[in-house]
Amino acid sequence: MRERDRIIEPNLTRADLSGTNLSEANLSRADLTDASLTEATLSRADLPSTDLSEAHLVKADLSEAELMSADLDSANPVRANLFRADLMRANLTAANLTGADLTQADLSGADLSGADLSGADLSTASLTREELEPATGDENTQLPADLTPRRTGA
């Protein structure tokens, strides 16, 4: 999408956007609650403060997307590409991030309470022990070198 193709604050609740190319789209403050974005391309999309709660993001490409303060409560970005995504202060409560690529993602201040990070790659992600602690993971979860798994979290 070109800069003039701005979609600001649209209501796309429960919309089926599976496979849609929304690269570089401005969906600032959009309501995408329970939307189907399976295999959608949202690379470099502008999604700050967007409501993606309960969204279906399986295998979606969100690489380099701006998701600062976005609400991904109970979202399903299983095996999603979140390479270099800006997730600062994002709400990822109970999100299913199984197998997601979060390399070089910024998770500073993100809420990962109850998030499932099983098999996710966070090896070069920016986050702290405190941000990681409320999440769960498994032996396949790849963490930054300075963070080691604990039994009570990822």
VMD Tcl script that draws the C-alpha trace (Angstrom):
set ca {
  {0.00 0.00 0.00}
  {1.15 3.50 -0.72}
  {1.34 6.19 1.98}
  {-1.88 7.77 0.72}
  {-3.68 4.43 1.11}
  {-4.21 4.96 4.82}
  {-6.84 2.97 6.65}
  {-7.14 4.64 10.04}
  {-9.38 3.29 12.79}
  {-11.47 0.95 10.61}
  {-13.78 -1.59 12.20}
  {-12.76 -4.95 10.76}
  {-14.13 -7.11 13.57}
  {-14.38 -10.73 12.43}
  {-13.27 -9.80 8.88}
  {-11.77 -12.57 6.75}
  {-8.49 -11.15 5.46}
  {-6.74 -14.50 5.09}
  {-3.95 -14.36 2.55}
  {-4.42 -10.61 1.98}
  {-1.38 -8.44 1.23}
  {-1.47 -5.52 3.68}
  {2.25 -4.74 3.50}
  {3.01 -1.22 4.72}
  {-0.70 -0.56 5.38}
  {-1.60 2.00 8.03}
  {-4.15 0.26 10.24}
  {-3.51 2.49 13.23}
  {-6.05 1.90 16.01}
  {-8.06 -0.51 13.81}
  {-10.44 -2.99 15.40}
  {-9.42 -6.41 14.10}
  {-10.98 -8.35 16.97}
  {-11.44 -12.02 16.00}
  {-10.36 -11.25 12.42}
  {-8.93 -14.02 10.27}
  {-5.48 -12.97 9.06}
  {-4.14 -16.48 8.45}
  {-1.17 -16.29 6.05}
  {-1.79 -12.55 5.54}
  {1.17 -10.31 4.74}
  {1.45 -7.38 7.14}
  {5.17 -6.76 6.80}
  {6.13 -3.20 7.75}
  {2.45 -2.46 8.50}
  {1.64 0.38 10.88}
  {-0.52 -1.17 13.63}
  {0.04 0.88 16.82}
  {-2.77 0.59 19.37}
  {-4.60 -1.80 17.03}
  {-7.03 -4.29 18.59}
  {-5.98 -7.75 17.41}
  {-7.50 -9.58 20.36}
  {-8.52 -13.14 19.45}
  {-7.23 -12.57 15.89}
  {-6.22 -15.60 13.84}
  {-2.67 -14.88 12.67}
  {-1.43 -18.38 11.85}
  {1.62 -18.12 9.55}
  {1.02 -14.37 9.11}
  {3.99 -12.22 8.06}
  {4.29 -9.37 10.57}
  {7.99 -8.81 9.97}
  {9.09 -5.28 10.85}
  {5.49 -4.37 11.73}
  {4.82 -1.53 14.17}
  {2.67 -3.08 16.92}
  {3.49 -0.72 19.77}
  {0.73 -0.85 22.43}
  {-1.31 -3.23 20.24}
  {-3.79 -5.55 21.94}
  {-3.10 -9.17 21.01}
  {-4.95 -10.65 24.01}
  {-5.73 -14.30 23.19}
  {-4.49 -13.85 19.61}
  {-3.24 -16.86 17.68}
  {0.00 -15.95 15.83}
  {1.15 -19.58 15.63}
  {4.26 -19.90 13.40}
  {3.92 -16.19 12.55}
  {6.89 -14.17 11.32}
  {7.44 -11.33 13.81}
  {11.07 -10.69 12.83}
  {12.06 -7.17 13.96}
  {8.47 -6.41 14.98}
  {8.01 -3.53 17.42}
  {5.88 -5.01 20.21}
  {6.80 -2.44 22.87}
  {4.09 -2.30 25.54}
  {1.91 -4.71 23.52}
  {-0.66 -6.82 25.34}
  {0.15 -10.46 24.51}
  {-1.84 -11.92 27.40}
  {-2.76 -15.55 26.67}
  {-1.48 -15.24 23.06}
  {-0.49 -18.49 21.38}
  {2.96 -17.73 19.92}
  {3.87 -21.39 19.36}
  {6.66 -21.63 16.80}
  {6.66 -17.88 16.12}
  {9.81 -16.13 14.86}
  {10.43 -13.25 17.27}
  {14.09 -12.73 16.36}
  {15.15 -9.12 16.83}
  {11.61 -8.23 18.01}
  {11.30 -5.52 20.65}
  {9.15 -6.81 23.51}
  {10.12 -4.07 25.98}
  {7.28 -3.54 28.41}
  {5.08 -6.17 26.72}
  {2.63 -8.16 28.83}
  {3.28 -11.86 28.19}
  {1.05 -13.15 31.03}
  {-0.11 -16.64 30.09}
  {1.40 -16.43 26.58}
  {2.52 -19.74 25.07}
  {6.05 -19.42 23.65}
  {6.54 -23.13 22.94}
  {9.01 -23.53 20.09}
  {9.22 -19.75 19.56}
  {12.53 -18.17 18.60}
  {13.32 -15.23 20.89}
  {17.08 -15.76 20.63}
  {17.78 -12.16 19.63}
  {14.60 -10.52 20.96}
  {14.72 -7.57 23.31}
  {13.01 -8.45 26.60}
  {13.77 -8.85 30.29}
  {13.39 -11.71 32.77}
  {10.42 -9.84 34.29}
  {8.64 -9.63 30.92}
  {9.36 -13.30 30.16}
  {8.51 -14.74 33.59}
  {4.67 -14.90 33.25}
  {4.87 -16.75 29.91}
  {5.21 -20.48 29.32}
  {7.45 -22.31 26.89}
  {9.07 -25.66 26.28}
  {12.47 -27.17 25.54}
  {12.22 -25.85 21.97}
  {11.78 -22.22 23.02}
  {14.91 -20.29 22.05}
  {15.74 -17.51 24.49}
  {18.32 -14.73 24.43}
  {21.69 -15.88 25.79}
  {21.32 -13.75 28.93}
  {18.00 -15.37 29.86}
  {17.83 -18.97 30.96}
  {14.59 -20.91 31.35}
  {13.04 -21.44 34.76}
  {10.55 -24.13 35.69}
  {7.82 -21.55 36.42}
  {8.04 -19.78 33.05}
  {9.51 -20.04 29.58}
}
mol new
graphics top color blue
foreach p $ca { graphics top sphere $p radius 0.5 }
foreach p [lrange $ca 0 end-1] q [lrange $ca 1 end] { graphics top cylinder $p $q radius 0.2 }
display resetview
